[in-house]
Amino acid sequence: MTGRRREASPPTLVALLRALGAPLDGPGDIVAALRMRRLEQWRRPLEPVAVAWEGRMPALGLRLPARFAARRLRCRIELEDGGETVSWTLERDRAQAGRTDVEGIAFVERQVACAVRLPPGYHRLVVEGAAEAEALLISAPMRVRSPGRERSWGVFLPLYALRSERSWGIGDFTDLEALLGWVTGLGGDVVATLPLFAAFSDGRSQPSPYSPASRLFWDEAYVDVERAPELDRCVEARALLGSAAFRRRLDVLRSRPLTDTGGVAAAKREVLEMLARHFFSERPGRAADLRAFVRGHPAVEDYARFRAAGERHGRPWAAWPASERDGSLPRRRADEDARRYHLYVQWLAASQLAEVDRNARASGAGLYLDLPLGVNPDGYDVWRERSSFLFGASAGAPPDSFFREGQDWGFPPLHPEAVRLQHYRYPIACLRHLLAKASVLRIDHVMGLHRLFCVPAGFDPRQGAYVRYRPDEFYAILSLESRRGDALIVGEDLGTVPRFVRQALSRHGVHRSYVLQEELRDVPGDRSQLPPVPVSSVASLNTHDMAPFASFLLEKDIERRVALGWIDGPELRRERARRRRLRRALVRFLRSSGKLGGTGGSGERDGIALHRRILRGSLFHLAESPARMVVVNLEDLLMETRAQNLPGTTSEYPNWRRPARRRLEQVQVMPDVVDTLRTLDRLRRRSSP
């Protein structure tokens, strides 16, 4: 993830501008397109969105044809909560100050302002008279919410990797609740996991949690089938669960060396379909609960019909008949069972996750959830909200020292102007969906609030360019929604990030990410001092996209890069020498600060015992730091060397499919793990202000 300034080539610019909607056939059309764009902007009386920080409305430019300049205009602000409307009159401007000629048409710009302090919310500014205009007025605090204790901690583990004696081959919401209960019992505050959004489990794409079918719904593969209330009354489902053949099927899923999320989802669906049929045929007292859920989540009916249509067609929505492709789904009897199934499982998933959240908050803890940057192009969100997305390009990253060819992430970015015209309807819905369950929310690739590297269709990632967004508007939405959801906000700001991004994070109270393995890259080999840990940060040893800590110490990640042909010869020797210098610098720092513990040699030949001491010492260094939160990768405590994800690979590495090497019941009684977390808790509390 890089933020270096790059000059885009003319073909790249033309392709991206065309994707943005500019009428271009080649570079020669750019001047004419810019003129048309300027005229379009002047014909738009108000910008579609404005921000009123701390409730103070800024002076907004109202663009009008000059012939309307002398007319009186009526202005009003309709408050989100339906409260008293703020109204005033914009008097005549006989001087016609600010007259501008655009393509032979005379315009003037008048100022619209209001001295009334607005309450927080999404308000509607309306101007009436000679011109009809309206805009979304986001009245927001300057800083996001910052709840919870000052020196908190938690653990991280992907839910698909979490296994227990009772789960079916991947973790489920009951396992997540058990992990949370164990962590809070040790004094912890959060359990962090990868995105839990709805997914395609039919093999049409890799099982990446960062390419969900929707960011508005949950993945039913994480439902605990045996907690579904209908199971007690559904004889058919109980018979299936009790059959020897089904038990053998589950035993196979549990014993596989790699998680088979598709296989688990298929097994669960077989039971859940029976439960859905039973529910809709019996219509028990819980029918009122389902109706209440649908009222609170009106898009769920649309989502269920989309998934049913996809199953009927057996192909992505882009290949559906035109009317369905364009968003019109007629009711079909053939879709009814599938529609009801998806409605039912979304209700179950939301109910079970809500229970996890309620129980966690009751004990003073919570979930640390992740908002991925993108969404699967074949998914519901792109189908239903397609005007919010930039087609003809995909998000990615330019070449850097690790990915010399750049990256194409394969999903469409948000269209920077279309989302404004829609008053950020879709991004706000995504945030609200997560914040309903999250105590901590991580924004993936937070630089994307400012600008995003986009690769035009048919181009190499090295030929992409940055598309800019309106960061103030995004931060205002974040601030407002975090207050309403009572959540801590964290921005993933790893890699080469421009200074202005981190300045904005600080200004708006968004915590940054401090990752020790990333920070070590900037430590000269002859120094024994680590970069300071910021107060407003969430600190960890690594992330899901990095090598586990044991792999980092043992250079296993370098060995994997060699096996993939990414590095060899002199570069390999330099990389190994550099890693050893970093390791020595880390050992010197831990020893000098009294955190290494034990006895031993230089750190090059002491084996796993020293590596475990380095791990513990590094965690304890973070624990004593002023970081707002420390998150421990549970797999680091198990000395795991295999990464969950190896960026830049597809079939070469089993990304997002590796289970934890120990079941939850085993982890909970491992002395090294428990002692490390208890010590971490003690250090965090001792360092609290």
C-alpha positions in Angstrom: 0.0 0.0 0.0 1.8 3.0 -1.2 1.1 6.7 -1.5 4.0 7.8 -3.7 3.2 10.4 -6.3 3.1 9.0 -9.7 2.6 10.6 -13.1 0.0 8.8 -15.1 0.4 8.2 -18.8 -2.1 9.9 -21.3 -3.7 6.5 -22.2 -4.3 5.8 -18.5 -5.8 9.2 -17.9 -8.1 8.9 -20.9 -9.2 5.4 -19.8 -9.9 6.5 -16.2 -11.7 9.7 -17.3 -13.9 7.7 -19.6 -14.7 5.3 -16.8 -15.6 8.3 -14.7 -18.1 9.4 -17.4 -16.1 11.9 -19.5 -17.0 11.8 -23.2 -13.5 10.9 -24.5 -12.1 8.9 -27.4 -8.5 10.1 -27.0 -6.3 12.8 -25.5 -7.5 15.3 -28.1 -10.9 15.3 -26.5 -9.7 16.3 -23.0 -9.9 20.1 -23.5 -13.5 19.9 -24.8 -14.5 17.5 -21.9 -13.0 19.9 -19.3 -15.1 22.7 -20.8 -18.2 20.6 -20.6 -17.4 19.6 -17.0 -17.0 23.2 -16.0 -20.3 24.1 -17.6 -22.0 21.1 -15.8 -20.6 22.3 -12.5 -22.0 25.9 -13.0 -25.4 24.5 -13.9 -25.5 22.7 -10.6 -26.6 25.4 -8.2 -25.3 23.7 -5.1 -22.7 21.0 -4.4 -24.6 17.9 -3.4 -22.9 17.6 0.0 -21.5 20.0 2.5 -20.1 19.5 6.0 -21.0 21.6 9.1 -18.3 20.8 11.5 -19.5 21.1 15.1 -22.8 22.2 13.7 -21.5 25.4 12.1 -22.7 25.6 8.6 -20.1 27.0 6.2 -20.9 29.7 3.6 -21.9 27.7 0.5 -21.6 28.9 -3.1 -25.0 29.1 -4.9 -24.4 29.2 -8.6 -27.2 30.8 -10.7 -27.8 32.1 -14.2 -27.1 35.9 -14.1 -30.7 36.7 -14.9 -31.7 35.3 -11.5 -29.1 37.2 -9.5 -31.5 40.0 -8.4 -34.2 37.7 -7.1 -35.1 36.9 -3.6 -34.5 33.3 -2.6 -36.0 31.2 0.2 -33.7 28.9 2.2 -34.4 26.3 4.8 -32.7 23.4 6.6 -34.9 20.4 7.3 -33.5 18.6 10.3 -33.0 14.9 10.1 -35.1 14.2 13.2 -38.0 16.1 11.8 -37.6 18.9 14.3 -38.2 22.6 13.7 -37.1 23.7 10.3 -34.5 26.5 10.1 -35.7 29.1 7.5 -34.4 32.4 6.2 -34.5 34.6 3.1 -31.6 35.4 0.8 -32.1 39.0 -0.3 -31.7 40.3 -3.8 -28.1 40.8 -5.0 -28.5 43.8 -7.3 -24.7 44.2 -7.7 -24.4 40.8 -9.3 -21.0 40.3 -7.8 -18.9 37.4 -9.0 -20.3 37.3 -12.5 -18.7 34.6 -14.6 -19.1 33.7 -18.3 -19.1 30.0 -19.0 -19.4 28.8 -22.6 -21.3 32.0 -23.5 -23.7 31.8 -20.5 -23.5 34.3 -17.7 -23.5 33.0 -14.1 -23.2 34.6 -10.7 -22.3 32.9 -7.4 -24.1 34.0 -4.3 -23.3 32.9 -0.7 -25.7 30.8 1.4 -25.0 30.8 5.1 -26.9 30.3 8.4 -25.7 31.4 11.9 -27.9 28.8 13.7 -25.9 26.0 15.4 -27.1 22.7 13.9 -27.6 19.5 15.9 -25.5 16.4 14.7 -27.2 14.7 11.8 -27.9 14.4 8.1 -29.9 17.5 7.3 -31.4 18.8 4.0 -30.6 22.2 2.8 -33.2 23.5 0.3 -33.1 26.7 -1.8 -36.3 27.8 -3.6 -37.2 30.7 -5.8 -35.6 31.4 -9.1 -33.7 28.2 -8.8 -34.6 24.9 -7.1 -31.6 23.3 -5.3 -30.9 21.0 -2.4 -27.9 19.5 -0.7 -27.1 17.1 2.1 -25.7 19.0 5.1 -23.7 16.7 7.4 -23.5 18.2 10.8 -20.8 16.3 12.6 -18.4 16.5 15.5 -14.8 17.1 14.4 -13.6 13.9 16.1 -14.9 10.3 16.1 -16.0 8.6 19.3 -13.4 7.2 21.5 -15.1 4.8 24.0 -13.5 2.2 26.3 -10.6 2.2 28.7 -7.4 3.9 27.8 -5.1 0.9 27.8 -7.1 -2.0 26.5 -6.1 -5.2 24.8 -7.5 -8.1 22.9 -6.7 -11.1 20.6 -7.1 -11.7 16.9 -8.1 -14.8 15.0 -10.1 -15.3 11.8 -13.4 -16.9 12.7 -13.0 -19.5 9.9 -9.7 -20.6 11.5 -11.2 -20.9 15.0 -12.0 -24.5 15.7 -13.6 -26.1 18.7 -14.6 -29.6 19.6 -18.2 -28.8 18.7 -17.8 -26.8 15.5 -18.3 -28.2 12.0 -14.9 -27.5 10.5 -14.8 -23.7 10.8 -15.6 -21.5 13.7 -19.2 -20.2 14.2 -20.8 -17.5 16.3 -21.0 -19.7 19.3 -17.2 -20.3 19.1 -16.7 -16.5 18.7 -18.7 -16.0 21.9 -16.6 -18.6 23.7 -13.4 -17.0 22.6 -14.7 -13.6 23.8 -15.7 -15.1 27.2 -12.2 -16.6 27.7 -10.5 -13.4 26.7 -12.6 -11.2 29.0 -12.0 -13.7 31.8 -8.3 -12.9 31.4 -9.0 -9.2 31.5 -9.1 -8.5 27.8 -11.5 -6.1 26.0 -11.9 -7.2 22.4 -11.7 -10.1 20.0 -10.7 -9.1 16.5 -11.5 -11.1 13.5 -11.6 -10.8 9.7 -14.7 -9.6 7.8 -17.8 -11.7 8.5 -19.8 -10.5 5.5 -22.0 -12.5 3.2 -20.0 -14.7 0.7 -20.4 -16.9 -2.3 -19.7 -20.5 -1.1 -20.3 -22.1 -4.5 -16.7 -22.0 -5.7 -17.2 -19.1 -8.1 -14.3 -17.2 -6.4 -11.6 -17.7 -3.8 -12.9 -17.6 -0.2 -11.5 -14.1 0.5 -13.2 -12.2 3.3 -12.0 -9.1 1.5 -14.2 -9.9 -1.6 -17.6 -10.3 0.0 -20.9 -10.8 -1.9 -22.2 -8.0 0.2 -21.0 -5.6 2.9 -24.6 -5.2 4.1 -25.3 -8.8 5.2 -23.6 -11.6 7.2 -22.2 -15.0 6.1 -24.6 -17.8 7.0 -21.6 -20.2 7.1 -20.9 -18.9 10.6 -24.4 -19.7 11.9 -24.5 -22.2 14.7 -27.1 -24.5 13.3 -27.7 -26.3 16.6 -28.7 -23.0 18.3 -31.5 -22.4 15.8 -34.8 -22.4 17.8 -36.6 -24.3 15.0 -34.4 -27.3 15.5 -36.4 -28.4 18.6 -39.6 -28.8 16.6 -38.2 -29.9 13.2 -38.1 -33.7 13.2 -36.6 -33.9 9.7 -33.6 -31.7 10.6 -33.0 -33.6 13.9 -33.0 -36.9 12.1 -30.5 -35.7 9.6 -28.2 -34.3 12.3 -28.4 -37.6 14.1 -27.7 -39.9 11.1 -24.5 -41.8 10.9 -23.8 -40.5 7.4 -24.1 -36.9 8.4 -21.9 -37.4 11.4 -19.2 -39.0 9.2 -19.5 -36.0 6.8 -18.9 -33.6 9.7 -15.9 -35.7 10.9 -14.3 -35.4 7.4 -14.9 -31.6 7.4 -13.4 -31.3 10.9 -10.3 -33.4 10.1 -9.2 -31.7 6.9 -5.8 -29.9 7.0 -7.3 -26.9 5.3 -10.7 -25.4 6.0 -13.4 -26.2 3.5 -15.8 -23.3 4.0 -17.8 -24.4 0.9 -18.2 -27.9 2.3 -19.2 -26.6 5.7 -21.7 -24.1 4.1 -23.2 -26.9 2.0 -23.7 -29.1 5.1 -25.2 -26.3 7.1 -27.5 -25.3 4.2 -28.9 -28.8 4.0 -30.1 -28.5 7.6 -31.0 -24.8 7.5 -33.2 -25.3 4.4 -35.2 -27.8 6.4 -35.5 -25.4 9.3 -36.6 -22.6 7.0 -39.3 -24.8 5.4 -40.5 -25.7 8.8 -40.6 -22.1 10.0 -42.5 -20.8 7.0 -45.0 -23.7 7.1 -45.6 -23.6 10.8 -45.5 -19.8 11.3 -44.9 -20.0 15.1 -44.7 -17.1 17.5 -41.3 -16.2 16.1 -43.0 -14.9 12.9 -43.4 -11.5 14.6 -39.7 -11.4 15.3 -38.9 -12.1 11.6 -41.3 -9.3 10.6 -39.6 -6.9 13.0 -36.2 -7.9 11.6 -37.4 -7.2 8.0 -38.8 -3.8 9.1 -35.4 -2.9 10.6 -33.5 -4.3 7.6 -35.8 -3.6 4.6 -33.0 -4.4 2.0 -32.9 -8.0 3.3 -35.9 -9.0 1.1 -34.2 -7.6 -2.0 -31.0 -9.4 -1.0 -32.8 -12.7 -0.6 -34.4 -12.3 -4.0 -31.1 -11.5 -5.6 -29.4 -14.6 -4.1 -32.4 -16.7 -5.2 -32.2 -15.4 -8.8 -28.5 -16.1 -8.8 -29.0 -19.7 -7.8 -31.7 -20.0 -10.5 -29.5 -18.6 -13.2 -26.3 -20.3 -12.0 -24.2 -17.5 -13.3 -23.1 -13.9 -12.2 -25.7 -11.1 -12.5 -23.8 -9.5 -15.5 -25.0 -12.6 -17.6 -28.6 -12.4 -16.5 -31.5 -11.3 -18.8 -31.5 -7.5 -19.3 -34.4 -6.7 -17.0 -33.0 -8.7 -14.1 -29.5 -7.5 -14.7 -30.8 -3.9 -14.5 -32.4 -4.5 -11.1 -35.9 -5.7 -11.8 -36.6 -9.1 -10.2 -40.1 -10.5 -10.9 -41.5 -12.8 -8.3 -41.1 -16.4 -9.4 -42.4 -19.5 -7.8 -39.1 -21.2 -8.6 -37.3 -18.7 -6.5 -39.5 -18.9 -3.4 -37.7 -21.6 -1.4 -34.3 -20.0 -2.0 -35.7 -16.5 -1.2 -37.1 -17.8 2.1 -33.9 -19.6 2.9 -31.8 -16.5 2.5 -34.3 -14.4 4.5 -34.3 -17.0 7.3 -30.5 -17.4 7.5 -29.8 -13.7 7.5 -32.2 -13.4 10.4 -30.5 -16.2 12.3 -27.0 -14.8 11.6 -28.0 -11.3 12.7 -29.7 -12.7 15.8 -26.7 -14.9 16.8 -24.2 -12.2 16.2 -26.3 -9.6 18.1 -26.4 -12.0 21.1 -22.6 -12.3 21.0 -22.4 -8.5 20.9 -24.9 -8.1 23.8 -23.1 -10.5 26.0 -19.7 -9.0 25.2 -20.9 -5.5 26.0 -22.5 -6.7 29.3 -19.0 -7.8 30.4 -17.4 -4.6 29.3 -15.9 -6.0 26.1 -16.8 -6.1 22.4 -16.0 -7.2 18.9 -13.3 -5.6 16.7 -14.7 -5.8 13.2 -13.2 -5.0 9.8 -14.6 -2.9 6.9 -13.0 -4.2 3.7 -12.2 -1.7 1.0 -14.1 -3.5 -1.7 -16.8 -5.9 -2.6 -17.1 -8.8 -5.1 -18.1 -7.4 -8.5 -20.6 -10.3 -8.9 -22.2 -9.5 -5.6 -25.4 -7.9 -4.4 -24.0 -4.5 -3.6 -22.6 -3.9 -7.1 -25.8 -5.2 -8.7 -28.2 -3.0 -6.6 -25.9 0.0 -6.1 -24.1 -0.1 -9.4 -24.3 3.7 -9.9 -22.1 4.0 -6.8 -19.3 2.1 -8.4 -16.7 3.1 -11.0 -16.9 0.5 -13.8 -14.1 0.1 -16.3 -11.5 0.2 -13.6 -10.5 -1.8 -10.5 -8.8 -0.8 -7.3 -5.2 -1.7 -6.7 -1.7 -0.5 -5.7 1.2 0.8 -7.7 4.6 -1.0 -7.9 6.6 -1.0 -4.7 9.6 -2.9 -3.3 7.5 -5.9 -2.5 5.2 -6.0 -5.5 7.3 -4.8 -8.4 4.5 -5.3 -10.9 1.9 -3.5 -8.8 -1.5 -5.0 -7.7 -4.9 -5.3 -9.3 -7.4 -6.2 -6.5 -10.2 -7.0 -9.0 -13.1 -5.0 -7.5 -14.6 -1.8 -8.7 -13.9 1.3 -6.6 -16.6 3.7 -5.5 -17.3 6.5 -8.0 -16.1 9.7 -6.3 -18.9 11.9 -7.7 -21.8 9.4 -7.9 -21.7 8.6 -4.2 -22.0 12.3 -3.4 -25.0 12.7 -5.7 -26.6 9.8 -3.8 -25.7 11.5 -0.5 -23.4 8.6 0.4 -26.4 6.3 0.9 -24.4 3.1 0.3 -21.2 3.9 2.4 -23.4 5.0 5.3 -25.4 1.8 5.1 -22.2 -0.3 5.2 -20.9 1.6 8.2 -24.2 1.3 10.1 -24.4 -2.5 9.4 -21.0 -3.0 11.0 -21.3 -0.5 13.8 -24.5 -2.2 15.0 -22.3 -5.0 16.2 -18.7 -3.5 16.5 -17.1 -1.9 19.5 -14.0 -1.3 17.4 -14.1 -0.7 13.7 -11.1 -1.0 11.5 -11.1 0.9 8.1 -9.2 -1.2 5.6 -6.7 0.9 3.5 -7.8 4.2 5.2 -5.9 6.2 2.5 -8.9 5.2 0.3 -10.9 7.9 2.1 -8.5 10.4 0.3 -7.5 8.7 -2.9 -7.4 5.3 -4.4 -5.1 3.8 -7.0 -7.2 2.6 -9.9 -6.2 0.4 -12.8 -8.3 0.8 -16.0 -9.7 -2.3 -17.5 -7.2 -4.0 -19.8 -4.2 -2.1 -18.4 -1.3 -3.4 -16.4 -1.3 -2.4 -12.7 1.9 -0.4 -13.4 -0.2 1.8 -15.6 -2.8 2.9 -13.0 -3.4 6.3 -11.5 -4.9 7.8 -8.3 -8.6 8.9 -8.2 -9.3 11.5 -5.5 -12.3 11.5 -3.1 -13.7 14.1 -0.7 -12.1 13.1 2.6 -13.8 15.7 4.7 -17.2 14.3 3.8 -16.1 10.7 4.6 -14.6 11.8 8.0 -17.8 13.7 8.9 -19.8 10.5 8.2 -17.3 8.4 10.2 -17.5 10.8 13.1 -21.3 10.9 13.1 -21.8 7.2 12.8 -19.1 6.3 15.4 -20.9 8.5 17.9 -24.2 6.8 17.1 -22.7 3.4 17.2 -20.4 4.1 20.2 -17.3 2.6 18.5 -13.6 3.2 18.4 -12.4 3.8 14.8 -9.0 2.5 13.6 -7.5 3.3 10.2 -5.2 0.8 8.5 -2.4 3.1 7.4 0.5 0.7 6.7 3.0 1.2 3.9 4.1 4.5 2.4 1.2 6.8 3.4 1.3 10.5 2.7 1.7 12.8 5.7 -1.6 14.5 5.0 -3.4 11.2 5.6 -2.0 10.7 9.1 -2.6 14.3 9.9 -6.2 13.9 9.0 -6.5 10.7 11.1 -5.1 12.7 14.1 -7.3 15.7 13.4 -10.4 13.6 13.4 -9.5 11.2 16.3 -9.1 8.1 14.1 -6.6 5.8 15.6 -3.7 4.6 13.4 -2.2 1.2 13.1 1.2 0.5 14.7 2.6 -2.8 13.5 5.9 -3.8 15.0 7.1 -5.9 12.0 6.3 -3.0 9.7 8.0 -0.4 12.0 11.1 -2.6 12.3 11.9 -2.0 8.6 12.9 1.6 9.5 15.3 0.6 12.3 18.9 0.8 11.3 20.9 -2.3 12.2 23.3 -0.5 14.5 20.5 0.9 16.7 18.7 -0.7 19.6 15.8 1.8 19.8 12.4 1.1 18.2 10.1 3.7 16.7 7.9 5.2 19.4 4.4 3.8 19.7 1.8 6.6 19.3 -0.8 7.1 21.9 -3.7 7.2 19.4 -2.9 3.8 17.9 -3.8 0.1 17.9 -0.6 -1.8 18.2 0.2 -5.3 17.1 3.1 -7.5 16.0 1.7 -8.1 12.5 -1.5 -8.3 10.4 -3.3 -11.0 8.6 -1.4 -10.0 5.4 2.0 -10.5 7.1 4.1 -13.4 8.2 3.4 -14.6 11.7 6.0 -13.5 14.2 7.8 -16.8 14.4 8.0 -16.9 10.6 9.4 -13.4 10.6 12.1 -14.4 13.1 13.0 -17.7 11.3 12.9 -16.1 7.9 10.2 -18.5 6.7 8.5 -15.7 4.8 11.7 -15.1 2.9 11.9 -18.8 2.0 8.3 -18.7 0.7 9.2 -15.7 -1.6 12.2 -17.7 -2.8 10.0 -20.7 -3.6 7.6 -18.5 -5.5 10.5 -17.1 -7.6 9.9 -13.6 -6.3 13.5 -13.1 -4.9 16.9 -14.7 -5.6 20.6 -14.0 -6.1 22.1 -10.8 -4.6 18.6 -9.5 -3.6 18.0 -12.6 -1.6 21.4 -12.2 0.2 20.6 -8.6 1.0 17.2 -9.4 2.3 18.5 -12.2 4.6 21.3 -9.9 5.9 18.8 -7.1 6.5 16.4 -9.4 8.4 19.2 -10.6 10.6 20.3 -7.0 11.4 16.7 -6.2 12.3 16.5 -9.3 14.5 19.7 -8.4 16.3 18.5 -4.8 16.8 15.2 -6.1 18.3 17.1 -8.5 20.6 19.4 -5.7 21.8 16.4 -3.4 22.5 14.5 -6.1 24.4 17.6 -7.0 26.4 18.5 -3.4 27.2 15.0 -2.7 28.3 14.8 -5.8 30.5 12.1 -7.5 28.5 13.9 -10.4 26.9 13.9 -12.6 30.0 15.7 -15.8 30.5 19.3 -16.4 29.5 20.9 -17.3 26.2 23.2 -16.3 23.4 23.1 -13.7 20.7 19.8 -14.7 19.3 21.1 -16.5 16.2 21.5 -20.1 17.6 19.2 -20.4 20.6 16.3 -22.0 18.8 12.6 -21.9 19.7 13.2 -20.9 23.4 14.8 -17.6 22.4 12.2 -17.0 19.7 9.4 -17.4 22.3 11.2 -15.0 24.6 11.6 -12.5 21.8 7.9 -12.8 21.1 6.9 -12.3 24.7 9.3 -9.4 25.1 7.9 -7.7 22.0 4.4 -8.1 23.2 5.3 -6.8 26.7 7.0 -3.8 25.0 3.7 -3.0 23.3 1.8 -3.6 26.5 3.8 -1.0 28.3 3.5 1.5 25.5 1.0 4.3 25.5 -1.0 2.7 22.6 -4.7 2.9 23.1 -5.1 -0.9 22.4 -2.8 -3.9 21.9 -4.1 -6.8 19.7 -2.3 -10.1 20.0 -2.5 -12.6 17.1 -3.5 -15.8 18.9 -1.5 -17.8 16.3 1.7 -16.0 17.3 1.3 -17.4 20.8 1.1 -20.9 19.1 4.4 -20.1 17.3 2.6 -20.5 13.9 4.9 -20.0 10.9 2.3 -20.2 8.1 0.5 -17.0 7.0 -3.3 -16.7 6.7 -2.8 -14.8 3.5 0.1 -14.3 1.1 -0.6 -11.2 -0.9 0.1 -11.5 -4.6 -0.8 -15.2 -4.7 -3.9 -17.1 -5.8 -3.6 -20.8 -6.5 0.1 -20.8 -5.4 -0.8 -20.6 -1.7 -4.0 -21.6 0.3 -5.0 -18.1 1.3 -7.8 -17.8 3.8 -8.0 -21.5 4.3 -5.7 -22.4 7.1 -7.1 -23.4 10.5 -5.4 -22.6 13.8 -3.1 -25.4 14.8 -4.9 -25.9 18.1 -8.5 -26.1 19.0 -10.0 -23.5 21.3 -10.3 -25.9 24.2 -6.6 -26.7 23.9 -5.5 -23.1 23.6 -7.5 -22.1 26.8 -5.4 -24.4 29.0 -1.9 -23.9 27.4 0.3 -22.4 30.2 2.5 -20.4 27.8 -0.6 -18.8 26.2 -2.5 -18.1 29.4 0.6 -16.8 31.3 1.5 -14.4 28.4 -2.0 -13.0 28.2 -2.2 -12.6 32.0 1.1 -10.8 32.1 0.0 -8.6 29.1 -3.2 -7.7 31.1 -1.1 -6.8 34.2 1.2 -4.6 32.2 -1.6 -2.8 30.4 -3.4 -2.0 33.6 -0.1 -0.9 35.3 0.6 1.5 32.4 -2.9 3.0 32.5 -3.0 6.7 33.3 
